[in-house]
Amino acid sequence: MNMQSNTVPESDALRITPGVVTVTRPLYWSVRRELWENRSIYVAPLAVAAIYLLGYLISLFWLPRSIRELGADHSAPEPIVALAMPYSHAAMLIMLIAFLVGIFYSLDALHGERRDRSILFWKSLPVSDLTTTLAKAMVPLVILPVLVFAITISLQIIMRLASSAVLLMSGASTAEPWGPPLFEMDLVLLYSVIVMVLWHAPLYMWTLLVSGAVRRATFLWAVLPPLAIGAVEKIAFNTSYFGSMLLNRLIGFEGAFHLTDKSGVAIDPHFIPLEQLAPGQFLSNPSLWLGLAVAAMFFAAAVRLRRYQGAL
């Protein structure tokens, strides 16, 4: 009796290859997991943009009169600043909200999975601690900046279309100079988003480190130690170098712009022309590279903590 063999023929075995998992695939799915589990990452900026758009649409009832007054007021030094102001306010508001979302997300990124014990499940998967922590770091450093740019551009386009429609129905001209140069403003916005995320990287990585290190009250542990160091310095030496350093880390990115024109007159930050950008000055700032080095150390410490920390 002939028995049929269960073995796979050699010719067929050569055609069977295991699925190839790329190096970036675990990182991609880890980032998607963060977006699934933390919807505030994109909901908060979208909600703020929607609220701002609602307020702007209501303000359009007075737009034709404002445009006529602006055209009649020849004493106004820079009418383009007044035209750009609503658009710049929208960008500033969304960037501020995204910064706060990034800080609070980082404070909960590693602490949350330890608190709800999901870390026991995620550690059982073939994803390294480096990949998981890198995915969490990418949210404030990559995902939120991209969202800020995309949401702001979309909001500004809708604002421009709505204002043009109102001016058209009112009989006013919709051509320049009755609208700000959006393309130029968008290039400045892209530059500003990159500058701010590089400058704030140490703050995000510090909160991420605190998230993986403490058992509770992550916000207090992130804020109180720097405040205590500043208070001790002030009491002991009557100096405030540490406090000035922290303040500079929050708003010191102003060095990425020339805030005065060629004649030495301060420009209005609501409209910054392209020629006022100073990438060379920003990249040559030692504080930038020192901050990035500190951010890298905080990130490495966060990876190591996740490797050895268990559930709370």
C-alpha positions, 0 to 999 in steps of 0.5 A, a space after each residue: 500500500 502506498 502511503 502519501 508523504 506529509 512532507 512538503 516537496 523541496 521545490 515548494 518549500 523553497 517558495 515558502 518564505 516567512 513574513 518579513 517584518 521591517 524595522 520601522 513596522 513595530 514603531 509605526 504600530 506603536 505610534 498608531 496605538 498611542 493615537 488610538 489610546 490618546 484621542 486628545 492628541 488630535 481632538 484638542 487642537 481640532 476642538 480649539 480650531 472649531 471654536 476659533 472658527 466659530 468666533 471668526 465667522 461671527 466676527 465677519 458681520 463687521 468685516 466690511 466696515 472694518 475693511 472700509 475703515 482700514 482703507 480710509 485710515 491712511 495713518 495706519 503704518 502697517 495695515 497688513 498686520 491688522 489683516 494678518 492678526 486673526 490668522 496669526 492669533 489662530 496659529 498661536 492659539 493652536 500651537 499653545 494648545 498643542 504644547 500643553 497637550 504634549 506636556 500632559 501627554 508626556 506626563 501620563 505616557 509611561 505612568 498610565 500604562 504602569 497604573 492600569 497594568 497594561 505594561 504587563 501586556 505590552 512587555 509580553 509583545 516582541 516590541 523593545 522598550 526603545 521602540 515603545 518609548 520612541 513612539 511615545 516621544 514622537 507624539 510631542 516631537 513629530 505628531 503634534 507639530 504635523 497636526 498643528 501645521 495641518 490644522 492651522 493651514 486648513 483653518 486659515 484657508 477656511 477663514 480666507 474663503 469665508 472672509 472673501 465670500 463676505 467681502 464679495 457679497 458686500 461689494 468690497 474688493 477681495 484682492 490684495 491688500 484686503 487679505 494677508 499673504 497666506 503662503 508667506 505666513 504658512 512658510 513662517 508657520 512651518 519654520 516656527 513649528 520646527 523651531 519650537 519643537 526643537 527648543 522645547 524638546 528637553 521639556 517634553 523629555 523631562 516630563 516623559 522621564 518623570 512619567 516613568 519614574 514616579 508612582 503618583 502626582 507626576 505633575 507635581 514631581 515635574 514642576 516642584 523640583 525645578 521650582 525648589 532648585 530655583 528657590 534654594 539658589 535665590 535664598 542661598 546666593 541671591 541669584 536666579 540663574 536657574 530660573 532664567 534658564 527655565 524661562 529661556 527654555 520656554 520662550 527663548 526661541 525668539 532668537 530664531 527671528 530678527 525682531 527688528 527691521 534694518 532701521 532698528 524698529 521692532 516688528 509686530 510678531 503678528 506678521 513676520 516677513 520671510 526676511 526676518 527669519 534667522 535660521 543661522 542664528 538659531 542653529 548657532 545658539 549653544 543653548 539649542 544643542 545643549 538642550 537637545 543633548 539634555 533631551 537625549 539623556 532624559 530619553 535614554 533614562 526613560 527607556 532604561 526606566 521602562 525596561 526595569 519598571 513594573 506595574 504600580 
